[in-house]
Amino acid sequence: NTTFHGLDAVRLTLPDGSTAVISAFGAQALSWVPAGGGERLYLSPQANFGGSVPIRGGVPVIFPQFSERGPLPKHGFARTATWTLEEWREQPEAEEGGFACAVYSLTADDASRALWPHDFRAELTVALTRDRLDIELEVENPGSEPLEFTGGLHTYLRVKEVENVTLTGLHGSRRQLPGSQETKVETGPELMVDDEVDQVYLDVPRPLLLKDGRQALAIASEGFPDVVVWNPWEHRCASLKDMPANGFRHMLCVEAVAVGEPVVVAPGASWWGRQTLVTLDA
Ligand code: TA6
């Protein structure tokens, strides 16, 4: 129903002022403003909207391979595919201030089979209510062999100043050590960011809580057992040409993922994972 930096997009709007923008390229949520609040997703002011490289920010959909843990391009191909808009609707009269959603699909084609020789149908649903954004990824296996993948929702949260933020809820979860299968139990009561962080936490009970001054966000998830926390900090950020030098100060990726064990979908079956963000502002 609109374009965003030249890309086909849907803008969902509710009478309470909450909005979300999703682009067909990547089925990527690029903006979320809950009722009465400011922008909650980080979108780099230097993001590339050319439609061939991943967009830096919002909620990239990682499928069917997380990061470089396999032979596919980093983070798979879903984030650089143009998805089909199946449906979008706004129901301002729905209970509790209204409901709006957009549904996109991605199906195996010659380009995906050349990289990954499997049939699949993925559906990505973004649903907006007053103070809440739900993003759900469903994957169907129409083939006759089990379908295995890793992936997730690489959520870039906007923060005022990352050094003042705390993330609670990881205590007691196993943290995977970089480049190995070894894990270490997280003992810190809360995570604070004052350096580069790129961590995988396995089997994390939800919700997590992100506190950012007077703003707070509950981060819930079903179906994605693991969590990745990423901030590139100064050095890595300087090497990312689609991010400004101080961009790392205004973002924190808290990602709902399935990476510790791949998801296995039986022939004819489907799987889904969902992430729910809810504002709890003071
Ligand atoms: O999810 C964390 C991560 O895998 C990091 O290692 C970091 O590289 C980040 O994703 C961004 O990857 P990208 O390919 O979008 O630059």
py3Dmol code that shows the C-alpha trace and the ligand (Angstrom):
import py3Dmol

protein = """\
ATOM      1  CA  ASN A   1       0.000   0.000   0.000  1.00  0.00           C
ATOM      2  CA  THR A   2       3.040   2.299  -0.003  1.00  0.00           C
ATOM      3  CA  THR A   3       6.718   2.574  -0.786  1.00  0.00           C
ATOM      4  CA  PHE A   4       9.554   3.089   1.672  1.00  0.00           C
ATOM      5  CA  HIS A   5      12.882   4.361   0.305  1.00  0.00           C
ATOM      6  CA  GLY A   6      11.663   3.175  -3.094  1.00  0.00           C
ATOM      7  CA  LEU A   7      10.795  -0.362  -1.956  1.00  0.00           C
ATOM      8  CA  ASP A   8       7.277  -1.833  -1.975  1.00  0.00           C
ATOM      9  CA  ALA A   9       6.041  -1.737   1.587  1.00  0.00           C
ATOM     10  CA  VAL A  10       2.992  -1.890   3.804  1.00  0.00           C
ATOM     11  CA  ARG A  11       2.346   0.750   6.439  1.00  0.00           C
ATOM     12  CA  LEU A  12       0.004  -0.464   9.179  1.00  0.00           C
ATOM     13  CA  THR A  13      -1.725   2.306  11.146  1.00  0.00           C
ATOM     14  CA  LEU A  14      -4.135   2.175  14.070  1.00  0.00           C
ATOM     15  CA  PRO A  15      -6.341   4.994  15.439  1.00  0.00           C
ATOM     16  CA  ASP A  16      -4.228   5.151  18.626  1.00  0.00           C
ATOM     17  CA  GLY A  17      -1.260   6.325  16.528  1.00  0.00           C
ATOM     18  CA  SER A  18       0.677   3.063  16.510  1.00  0.00           C
ATOM     19  CA  THR A  19       2.296   2.198  13.174  1.00  0.00           C
ATOM     20  CA  ALA A  20       4.545  -0.390  11.583  1.00  0.00           C
ATOM     21  CA  VAL A  21       6.244  -0.481   8.181  1.00  0.00           C
ATOM     22  CA  ILE A  22       7.211  -3.733   6.484  1.00  0.00           C
ATOM     23  CA  SER A  23       9.033  -4.010   3.148  1.00  0.00           C
ATOM     24  CA  ALA A  24       8.376  -6.830   0.680  1.00  0.00           C
ATOM     25  CA  PHE A  25      12.146  -7.037   0.195  1.00  0.00           C
ATOM     26  CA  GLY A  26      13.085  -9.432   2.995  1.00  0.00           C
ATOM     27  CA  ALA A  27       9.568  -9.286   4.539  1.00  0.00           C
ATOM     28  CA  GLN A  28      11.416  -6.995   6.877  1.00  0.00           C
ATOM     29  CA  ALA A  29       9.762  -4.835   9.518  1.00  0.00           C
ATOM     30  CA  LEU A  30      11.584  -1.493   9.248  1.00  0.00           C
ATOM     31  CA  SER A  31       9.696   0.690  11.691  1.00  0.00           C
ATOM     32  CA  TRP A  32       7.519   0.194  14.743  1.00  0.00           C
ATOM     33  CA  VAL A  33       6.017   3.050  16.699  1.00  0.00           C
ATOM     34  CA  PRO A  34       3.700   1.927  19.512  1.00  0.00           C
ATOM     35  CA  ALA A  35       0.839   4.132  20.706  1.00  0.00           C
ATOM     36  CA  GLY A  36       2.158   7.191  22.510  1.00  0.00           C
ATOM     37  CA  GLY A  37       5.774   6.299  21.935  1.00  0.00           C
ATOM     38  CA  GLY A  38       8.667   6.882  19.587  1.00  0.00           C
ATOM     39  CA  GLU A  39      10.393   4.576  17.117  1.00  0.00           C
ATOM     40  CA  ARG A  40      11.445   1.252  18.656  1.00  0.00           C
ATOM     41  CA  LEU A  41      13.359  -0.372  15.818  1.00  0.00           C
ATOM     42  CA  TYR A  42      16.796   0.787  14.763  1.00  0.00           C
ATOM     43  CA  LEU A  43      17.156   1.435  11.053  1.00  0.00           C
ATOM     44  CA  SER A  44      20.561   2.654   9.959  1.00  0.00           C
ATOM     45  CA  PRO A  45      20.475   6.093   8.292  1.00  0.00           C
ATOM     46  CA  GLN A  46      23.028   4.616   5.868  1.00  0.00           C
ATOM     47  CA  ALA A  47      21.055   1.452   5.108  1.00  0.00           C
ATOM     48  CA  ASN A  48      21.133   0.348   1.468  1.00  0.00           C
ATOM     49  CA  PHE A  49      17.635   0.138  -0.030  1.00  0.00           C
ATOM     50  CA  GLY A  50      18.859  -0.927  -3.482  1.00  0.00           C
ATOM     51  CA  GLY A  51      17.039  -4.244  -3.200  1.00  0.00           C
ATOM     52  CA  SER A  52      20.036  -6.519  -3.620  1.00  0.00           C
ATOM     53  CA  VAL A  53      21.890  -6.346  -0.309  1.00  0.00           C
ATOM     54  CA  PRO A  54      20.412  -6.804   3.195  1.00  0.00           C
ATOM     55  CA  ILE A  55      18.856  -3.729   4.809  1.00  0.00           C
ATOM     56  CA  ARG A  56      20.764  -2.761   7.964  1.00  0.00           C
ATOM     57  CA  GLY A  57      18.122  -2.525  10.632  1.00  0.00           C
ATOM     58  CA  GLY A  58      14.552  -3.385  11.503  1.00  0.00           C
ATOM     59  CA  VAL A  59      13.890  -7.107  11.730  1.00  0.00           C
ATOM     60  CA  PRO A  60      15.708  -9.081   9.011  1.00  0.00           C
ATOM     61  CA  VAL A  61      14.353 -12.617   8.620  1.00  0.00           C
ATOM     62  CA  ILE A  62      17.215 -15.105   8.874  1.00  0.00           C
ATOM     63  CA  PHE A  63      16.427 -18.294   6.935  1.00  0.00           C
ATOM     64  CA  PRO A  64      17.470 -21.035   6.222  1.00  0.00           C
ATOM     65  CA  GLN A  65      20.929 -20.567   7.779  1.00  0.00           C
ATOM     66  CA  PHE A  66      21.991 -18.502  10.740  1.00  0.00           C
ATOM     67  CA  SER A  67      25.203 -16.517  10.205  1.00  0.00           C
ATOM     68  CA  GLU A  68      27.990 -18.522   8.568  1.00  0.00           C
ATOM     69  CA  ARG A  69      27.119 -21.841  10.197  1.00  0.00           C
ATOM     70  CA  GLY A  70      26.817 -23.633   6.862  1.00  0.00           C
ATOM     71  CA  PRO A  71      27.520 -23.302   3.138  1.00  0.00           C
ATOM     72  CA  LEU A  72      24.887 -20.688   2.288  1.00  0.00           C
ATOM     73  CA  PRO A  73      25.419 -16.918   2.072  1.00  0.00           C
ATOM     74  CA  LYS A  74      25.639 -15.339   5.539  1.00  0.00           C
ATOM     75  CA  HIS A  75      22.236 -15.436   7.281  1.00  0.00           C
ATOM     76  CA  GLY A  76      20.645 -17.286   4.334  1.00  0.00           C
ATOM     77  CA  PHE A  77      18.715 -15.868   1.424  1.00  0.00           C
ATOM     78  CA  ALA A  78      15.343 -14.812   2.871  1.00  0.00           C
ATOM     79  CA  ARG A  79      16.578 -11.338   3.799  1.00  0.00           C
ATOM     80  CA  THR A  80      17.547 -10.581   0.191  1.00  0.00           C
ATOM     81  CA  ALA A  81      14.500 -12.183  -1.429  1.00  0.00           C
ATOM     82  CA  THR A  82      11.418 -10.251  -2.433  1.00  0.00           C
ATOM     83  CA  TRP A  83       8.490 -11.873  -0.658  1.00  0.00           C
ATOM     84  CA  THR A  84       4.904 -11.953  -1.942  1.00  0.00           C
ATOM     85  CA  LEU A  85       2.366  -9.870  -0.045  1.00  0.00           C
ATOM     86  CA  GLU A  86      -0.497 -12.305   0.606  1.00  0.00           C
ATOM     87  CA  GLU A  87      -2.707 -10.057   2.680  1.00  0.00           C
ATOM     88  CA  TRP A  88      -2.791  -6.956   4.796  1.00  0.00           C
ATOM     89  CA  ARG A  89      -5.632  -5.595   6.867  1.00  0.00           C
ATOM     90  CA  GLU A  90      -6.437  -2.993   9.483  1.00  0.00           C
ATOM     91  CA  GLN A  91      -9.254  -3.605  11.933  1.00  0.00           C
ATOM     92  CA  PRO A  92      -9.488  -0.359  13.925  1.00  0.00           C
ATOM     93  CA  GLU A  93     -12.744  -1.563  15.496  1.00  0.00           C
ATOM     94  CA  ALA A  94     -11.162  -4.688  16.986  1.00  0.00           C
ATOM     95  CA  GLU A  95     -11.003  -4.931  20.767  1.00  0.00           C
ATOM     96  CA  GLU A  96      -8.426  -2.958  22.783  1.00  0.00           C
ATOM     97  CA  GLY A  97      -7.717  -0.266  20.211  1.00  0.00           C
ATOM     98  CA  GLY A  98      -7.541  -2.268  17.034  1.00  0.00           C
ATOM     99  CA  PHE A  99      -5.447  -4.791  15.203  1.00  0.00           C
ATOM    100  CA  ALA A 100      -3.529  -4.696  11.924  1.00  0.00           C
ATOM    101  CA  CYS A 101      -1.412  -7.257  10.146  1.00  0.00           C
ATOM    102  CA  ALA A 102       0.530  -8.008   6.990  1.00  0.00           C
ATOM    103  CA  VAL A 103       1.293 -11.502   5.709  1.00  0.00           C
ATOM    104  CA  TYR A 104       4.090 -12.321   3.256  1.00  0.00           C
ATOM    105  CA  SER A 105       5.137 -15.608   1.692  1.00  0.00           C
ATOM    106  CA  LEU A 106       8.280 -17.006   0.133  1.00  0.00           C
ATOM    107  CA  THR A 107       8.358 -20.266  -1.805  1.00  0.00           C
ATOM    108  CA  ALA A 108      11.247 -22.262  -3.190  1.00  0.00           C
ATOM    109  CA  ASP A 109      12.159 -21.251  -6.735  1.00  0.00           C
ATOM    110  CA  ASP A 110      15.026 -21.937  -9.136  1.00  0.00           C
ATOM    111  CA  ALA A 111      17.244 -19.329  -7.433  1.00  0.00           C
ATOM    112  CA  SER A 112      16.677 -20.752  -3.934  1.00  0.00           C
ATOM    113  CA  ARG A 113      17.040 -24.367  -5.151  1.00  0.00           C
ATOM    114  CA  ALA A 114      20.377 -23.503  -6.746  1.00  0.00           C
ATOM    115  CA  LEU A 115      21.619 -22.565  -3.259  1.00  0.00           C
ATOM    116  CA  TRP A 116      19.537 -24.898  -1.158  1.00  0.00           C
ATOM    117  CA  PRO A 117      17.953 -27.868  -2.938  1.00  0.00           C
ATOM    118  CA  HIS A 118      14.740 -28.069  -0.910  1.00  0.00           C
ATOM    119  CA  ASP A 119      11.090 -27.261  -1.340  1.00  0.00           C
ATOM    120  CA  PHE A 120       9.595 -25.020   1.304  1.00  0.00           C
ATOM    121  CA  ARG A 121       6.957 -22.390   1.853  1.00  0.00           C
ATOM    122  CA  ALA A 122       7.668 -19.682   4.426  1.00  0.00           C
ATOM    123  CA  GLU A 123       5.109 -17.228   5.734  1.00  0.00           C
ATOM    124  CA  LEU A 124       5.946 -14.126   7.721  1.00  0.00           C
ATOM    125  CA  THR A 125       3.188 -12.346   9.627  1.00  0.00           C
ATOM    126  CA  VAL A 126       3.606  -8.972  11.304  1.00  0.00           C
ATOM    127  CA  ALA A 127       0.763  -8.026  13.651  1.00  0.00           C
ATOM    128  CA  LEU A 128       0.341  -4.654  15.327  1.00  0.00           C
ATOM    129  CA  THR A 129      -1.756  -3.792  18.357  1.00  0.00           C
ATOM    130  CA  ARG A 130      -1.567  -0.765  20.703  1.00  0.00           C
ATOM    131  CA  ASP A 131       1.640  -1.475  22.541  1.00  0.00           C
ATOM    132  CA  ARG A 132       2.729  -4.689  20.884  1.00  0.00           C
ATOM    133  CA  LEU A 133       4.365  -6.049  17.739  1.00  0.00           C
ATOM    134  CA  ASP A 134       4.193  -9.756  16.923  1.00  0.00           C
ATOM    135  CA  ILE A 135       6.326 -11.250  14.176  1.00  0.00           C
ATOM    136  CA  GLU A 136       5.764 -14.876  13.280  1.00  0.00           C
ATOM    137  CA  LEU A 137       7.693 -17.061  10.867  1.00  0.00           C
ATOM    138  CA  GLU A 138       6.019 -20.240   9.683  1.00  0.00           C
ATOM    139  CA  VAL A 139       7.803 -22.818   7.537  1.00  0.00           C
ATOM    140  CA  GLU A 140       5.994 -25.618   5.721  1.00  0.00           C
ATOM    141  CA  ASN A 141       7.692 -28.661   4.260  1.00  0.00           C
ATOM    142  CA  PRO A 142       5.852 -29.745   1.113  1.00  0.00           C
ATOM    143  CA  GLY A 143       8.681 -32.149   0.208  1.00  0.00           C
ATOM    144  CA  SER A 144       9.152 -35.822   0.959  1.00  0.00           C
ATOM    145  CA  GLU A 145      12.346 -35.505   3.038  1.00  0.00           C
ATOM    146  CA  PRO A 146      12.751 -33.790   6.432  1.00  0.00           C
ATOM    147  CA  LEU A 147      13.556 -30.082   6.089  1.00  0.00           C
ATOM    148  CA  GLU A 148      16.348 -28.759   8.321  1.00  0.00           C
ATOM    149  CA  PHE A 149      17.244 -25.146   8.882  1.00  0.00           C
ATOM    150  CA  THR A 150      18.484 -22.589  11.362  1.00  0.00           C
ATOM    151  CA  GLY A 151      17.323 -18.985  11.480  1.00  0.00           C
ATOM    152  CA  GLY A 152      15.516 -16.321  13.363  1.00  0.00           C
ATOM    153  CA  LEU A 153      14.417 -12.732  13.639  1.00  0.00           C
ATOM    154  CA  HIS A 154      17.512 -10.511  13.722  1.00  0.00           C
ATOM    155  CA  THR A 155      15.806  -7.726  15.666  1.00  0.00           C
ATOM    156  CA  TYR A 156      17.565  -4.333  15.770  1.00  0.00           C
ATOM    157  CA  LEU A 157      16.134  -2.508  18.773  1.00  0.00           C
ATOM    158  CA  ARG A 158      16.545   1.252  18.942  1.00  0.00           C
ATOM    159  CA  VAL A 159      17.986   2.493  22.224  1.00  0.00           C
ATOM    160  CA  LYS A 160      18.800   6.007  23.382  1.00  0.00           C
ATOM    161  CA  GLU A 161      22.340   5.163  24.493  1.00  0.00           C
ATOM    162  CA  VAL A 162      23.404   1.537  24.551  1.00  0.00           C
ATOM    163  CA  GLU A 163      25.749   2.006  27.521  1.00  0.00           C
ATOM    164  CA  ASN A 164      22.755   2.914  29.691  1.00  0.00           C
ATOM    165  CA  VAL A 165      20.677  -0.107  28.753  1.00  0.00           C
ATOM    166  CA  THR A 166      20.187  -3.307  30.764  1.00  0.00           C
ATOM    167  CA  LEU A 167      18.919  -6.614  29.429  1.00  0.00           C
ATOM    168  CA  THR A 168      17.502  -8.952  32.066  1.00  0.00           C
ATOM    169  CA  GLY A 169      16.541 -12.619  31.755  1.00  0.00           C
ATOM    170  CA  LEU A 170      19.675 -14.330  30.464  1.00  0.00           C
ATOM    171  CA  HIS A 171      20.933 -15.302  33.937  1.00  0.00           C
ATOM    172  CA  GLY A 172      21.301 -19.076  34.204  1.00  0.00           C
ATOM    173  CA  SER A 173      21.205 -19.697  30.447  1.00  0.00           C
ATOM    174  CA  ARG A 174      24.078 -21.388  28.632  1.00  0.00           C
ATOM    175  CA  ARG A 175      26.191 -19.070  26.542  1.00  0.00           C
ATOM    176  CA  GLN A 176      27.924 -20.605  23.547  1.00  0.00           C
ATOM    177  CA  LEU A 177      31.597 -19.704  23.432  1.00  0.00           C
ATOM    178  CA  PRO A 178      32.613 -18.054  20.154  1.00  0.00           C
ATOM    179  CA  GLY A 179      33.701 -20.527  17.485  1.00  0.00           C
ATOM    180  CA  SER A 180      33.093 -23.636  19.645  1.00  0.00           C
ATOM    181  CA  GLN A 181      30.317 -25.924  20.822  1.00  0.00           C
ATOM    182  CA  GLU A 182      31.350 -25.343  24.446  1.00  0.00           C
ATOM    183  CA  THR A 183      28.990 -23.435  26.697  1.00  0.00           C
ATOM    184  CA  LYS A 184      29.259 -21.477  29.910  1.00  0.00           C
ATOM    185  CA  VAL A 185      26.398 -20.629  32.257  1.00  0.00           C
ATOM    186  CA  GLU A 186      25.642 -16.915  32.372  1.00  0.00           C
ATOM    187  CA  THR A 187      26.075 -15.729  35.944  1.00  0.00           C
ATOM    188  CA  GLY A 188      25.528 -11.993  35.550  1.00  0.00           C
ATOM    189  CA  PRO A 189      22.152 -10.778  36.823  1.00  0.00           C
ATOM    190  CA  GLU A 190      21.770  -8.516  33.807  1.00  0.00           C
ATOM    191  CA  LEU A 191      23.642  -7.790  30.632  1.00  0.00           C
ATOM    192  CA  MET A 192      25.120  -4.363  30.024  1.00  0.00           C
ATOM    193  CA  VAL A 193      26.925  -3.388  26.852  1.00  0.00           C
ATOM    194  CA  ASP A 194      30.196  -1.467  26.987  1.00  0.00           C
ATOM    195  CA  ASP A 195      32.108  -3.323  24.287  1.00  0.00           C
ATOM    196  CA  GLU A 196      31.491  -5.525  21.256  1.00  0.00           C
ATOM    197  CA  VAL A 197      29.032  -8.312  22.068  1.00  0.00           C
ATOM    198  CA  ASP A 198      28.093 -11.209  19.773  1.00  0.00           C
ATOM    199  CA  GLN A 199      26.710 -13.997  21.926  1.00  0.00           C
ATOM    200  CA  VAL A 200      24.440 -16.970  21.437  1.00  0.00           C
ATOM    201  CA  TYR A 201      22.401 -17.999  24.492  1.00  0.00           C
ATOM    202  CA  LEU A 202      20.772 -21.418  24.335  1.00  0.00           C
ATOM    203  CA  ASP A 203      17.276 -22.409  25.548  1.00  0.00           C
ATOM    204  CA  VAL A 204      16.456 -19.079  27.097  1.00  0.00           C
ATOM    205  CA  PRO A 205      13.276 -18.807  29.175  1.00  0.00           C
ATOM    206  CA  ARG A 206      11.283 -15.745  28.155  1.00  0.00           C
ATOM    207  CA  PRO A 207      10.405 -12.975  28.458  1.00  0.00           C
ATOM    208  CA  LEU A 208      13.517 -10.837  28.529  1.00  0.00           C
ATOM    209  CA  LEU A 209      13.322  -7.246  29.703  1.00  0.00           C
ATOM    210  CA  LEU A 210      15.189  -4.394  28.056  1.00  0.00           C
ATOM    211  CA  LYS A 211      15.372  -1.238  30.179  1.00  0.00           C
ATOM    212  CA  ASP A 212      16.365   2.004  28.519  1.00  0.00           C
ATOM    213  CA  GLY A 213      15.813   4.928  30.898  1.00  0.00           C
ATOM    214  CA  ARG A 214      12.068   5.475  31.219  1.00  0.00           C
ATOM    215  CA  GLN A 215      11.417   3.096  28.377  1.00  0.00           C
ATOM    216  CA  ALA A 216      11.150  -0.648  28.818  1.00  0.00           C
ATOM    217  CA  LEU A 217      10.419  -3.471  26.439  1.00  0.00           C
ATOM    218  CA  ALA A 218       9.336  -7.027  27.186  1.00  0.00           C
ATOM    219  CA  ILE A 219      10.765  -9.434  24.620  1.00  0.00           C
ATOM    220  CA  ALA A 220       8.823 -12.673  24.487  1.00  0.00           C
ATOM    221  CA  SER A 221       9.179 -15.553  22.092  1.00  0.00           C
ATOM    222  CA  GLU A 222       7.744 -18.960  21.314  1.00  0.00           C
ATOM    223  CA  GLY A 223       9.321 -21.543  19.053  1.00  0.00           C
ATOM    224  CA  PHE A 224      12.707 -19.810  18.907  1.00  0.00           C
ATOM    225  CA  PRO A 225      14.582 -21.378  21.834  1.00  0.00           C
ATOM    226  CA  ASP A 226      17.759 -19.326  21.571  1.00  0.00           C
ATOM    227  CA  VAL A 227      18.742 -15.662  21.794  1.00  0.00           C
ATOM    228  CA  VAL A 228      21.552 -13.772  20.091  1.00  0.00           C
ATOM    229  CA  VAL A 229      22.733 -10.452  21.496  1.00  0.00           C
ATOM    230  CA  TRP A 230      24.794  -8.359  19.117  1.00  0.00           C
ATOM    231  CA  ASN A 231      26.354  -4.922  19.182  1.00  0.00           C
ATOM    232  CA  PRO A 232      29.304  -4.258  16.865  1.00  0.00           C
ATOM    233  CA  TRP A 233      30.759  -1.482  19.046  1.00  0.00           C
ATOM    234  CA  GLU A 234      33.150   1.103  17.648  1.00  0.00           C
ATOM    235  CA  HIS A 235      35.659  -0.967  15.623  1.00  0.00           C
ATOM    236  CA  ARG A 236      33.260  -3.392  13.944  1.00  0.00           C
ATOM    237  CA  CYS A 237      30.787  -0.571  13.359  1.00  0.00           C
ATOM    238  CA  ALA A 238      33.482   1.438  11.547  1.00  0.00           C
ATOM    239  CA  SER A 239      33.892  -1.489   9.142  1.00  0.00           C
ATOM    240  CA  LEU A 240      30.165  -1.611   8.295  1.00  0.00           C
ATOM    241  CA  LYS A 241      29.716   0.809   5.443  1.00  0.00           C
ATOM    242  CA  ASP A 242      25.940   0.904   5.861  1.00  0.00           C
ATOM    243  CA  MET A 243      26.160   2.152   9.441  1.00  0.00           C
ATOM    244  CA  PRO A 244      27.289   5.580  10.710  1.00  0.00           C
ATOM    245  CA  ALA A 245      30.292   5.726  13.046  1.00  0.00           C
ATOM    246  CA  ASN A 246      28.145   6.280  16.151  1.00  0.00           C
ATOM    247  CA  GLY A 247      25.305   3.959  14.991  1.00  0.00           C
ATOM    248  CA  PHE A 248      26.275   1.252  17.484  1.00  0.00           C
ATOM    249  CA  ARG A 249      25.317   3.601  20.329  1.00  0.00           C
ATOM    250  CA  HIS A 250      21.670   3.630  19.274  1.00  0.00           C
ATOM    251  CA  MET A 251      21.014  -0.052  18.668  1.00  0.00           C
ATOM    252  CA  LEU A 252      21.094  -3.429  20.294  1.00  0.00           C
ATOM    253  CA  CYS A 253      20.204  -6.614  18.450  1.00  0.00           C
ATOM    254  CA  VAL A 254      18.254  -9.023  20.644  1.00  0.00           C
ATOM    255  CA  GLU A 255      17.408 -11.829  18.270  1.00  0.00           C
ATOM    256  CA  ALA A 256      14.897 -14.657  18.616  1.00  0.00           C
ATOM    257  CA  VAL A 257      16.649 -17.578  16.936  1.00  0.00           C
ATOM    258  CA  ALA A 258      16.883 -21.346  16.530  1.00  0.00           C
ATOM    259  CA  VAL A 259      20.603 -22.082  16.172  1.00  0.00           C
ATOM    260  CA  GLY A 260      21.733 -24.478  18.931  1.00  0.00           C
ATOM    261  CA  GLU A 261      19.847 -27.301  17.223  1.00  0.00           C
ATOM    262  CA  PRO A 262      18.468 -26.957  13.717  1.00  0.00           C
ATOM    263  CA  VAL A 263      14.697 -26.987  13.303  1.00  0.00           C
ATOM    264  CA  VAL A 264      13.575 -30.196  11.594  1.00  0.00           C
ATOM    265  CA  VAL A 265      10.214 -30.135   9.811  1.00  0.00           C
ATOM    266  CA  ALA A 266       8.812 -33.519   8.828  1.00  0.00           C
ATOM    267  CA  PRO A 267       7.432 -34.011   5.300  1.00  0.00           C
ATOM    268  CA  GLY A 268       3.984 -32.450   5.056  1.00  0.00           C
ATOM    269  CA  ALA A 269       4.369 -30.720   8.428  1.00  0.00           C
ATOM    270  CA  SER A 270       5.006 -27.120   9.420  1.00  0.00           C
ATOM    271  CA  TRP A 271       6.819 -25.236  12.182  1.00  0.00           C
ATOM    272  CA  TRP A 272       6.418 -21.720  13.514  1.00  0.00           C
ATOM    273  CA  GLY A 273       8.307 -19.334  15.757  1.00  0.00           C
ATOM    274  CA  ARG A 274       7.148 -15.987  17.058  1.00  0.00           C
ATOM    275  CA  GLN A 275       8.634 -12.942  18.710  1.00  0.00           C
ATOM    276  CA  THR A 276       6.497 -10.500  20.681  1.00  0.00           C
ATOM    277  CA  LEU A 277       7.673  -7.042  21.679  1.00  0.00           C
ATOM    278  CA  VAL A 278       5.572  -5.168  24.253  1.00  0.00           C
ATOM    279  CA  THR A 279       6.284  -1.672  25.551  1.00  0.00           C
ATOM    280  CA  LEU A 280       6.164  -1.203  29.303  1.00  0.00           C
ATOM    281  CA  ASP A 281       7.050   2.486  29.397  1.00  0.00           C
ATOM    282  CA  ALA A 282       6.896   4.309  32.720  1.00  0.00           C
TER     283      ALA A 282
END
"""
ligand_1 = """\
16
TA6
O 23.484 -12.045 14.707
C 24.757 -11.572 14.946
C 25.532 -11.588 13.669
O 25.611 -12.873 13.157
C 26.889 -10.961 13.974
O 27.931 -11.905 14.005
C 27.015 -9.872 12.967
O 27.852 -10.176 11.928
C 25.592 -9.593 12.568
O 24.896 -10.779 12.698
C 25.267 -8.840 11.300
O 25.492 -9.570 10.149
P 25.359 -8.859 8.754
O 25.604 -9.929 7.735
O 23.952 -8.320 8.675
O 26.375 -7.755 8.719
"""
view = py3Dmol.view(width=600, height=400)
view.addModel(protein, "pdb")
view.setStyle({"model": 0}, {"cartoon": {"style": "trace"}})
view.addModel(ligand_1, "xyz")
view.setStyle({"model": 1}, {"stick": {}})
view.zoomTo()
view.show()
